[in-house]
């Protein structure tokens, strides 16, 4: 199982939100590159980079940060936030992203994302599945869509997508443990999907439990910054 630390960006700084709420923001570091380099020094291979300014602006905002991280580390970076057009994707790839994450647009405009899968390749497009109470959440997690999580993933799997970041928004940033039961059900129902768990990963025991289920990756954010999981503890997974 891949360990994927997260860096969330606001005003070029490394922050974390609770349940995606911009009013519940903690700034952890003013230099995201230094954070990324620290991850790499501990053996991390992948990075989940979220442009929160971009998500609000509906266009990439923190591309210079992406560019610096791509230039000064060898991390495989997946980048999300504000990607609404083919041009925005090209900008992200040109700035050094290996993959992008299609979030709300995957719910609102499935035709667009299906075109991206065909144009750029399924290995470069990750579908973001943000969920609460087993339904997909949209519009910065403020609304619930009519899609169930399993139905949503199944449709994209049929369309050619292979990799999904499944974020339990009710747990994100709360350090209360991941949605193990939900992930277990998804692994059984959709064995062909590469599923990355996000939201609530708090302890090494959580990491072990996700691996036991058969998750393909775990995104870890606040737990690293708050020290409930240390990079030294993760060495065995890297």
Protein Blocks (a to p, Z undefined) as FASTA:
>chain_A
ZZddddddeehiacddeehiaklccdfbfblklmmmmmmmnopabdcdddfklmmnopaf
klmmmmmmmmmpcbdcddeehiabfklmmmmmmnopabdcdfklmmmmmmlmmmmmmmno
pklmccddddeehiaceehhlaccfbdfklmmmmmmmnopabdcdddfklgonlnopafk
lmmmmmmmmmmbccddeehiabfklmmmmmmnopabdcdfklmmnopacfklmmmmZZ
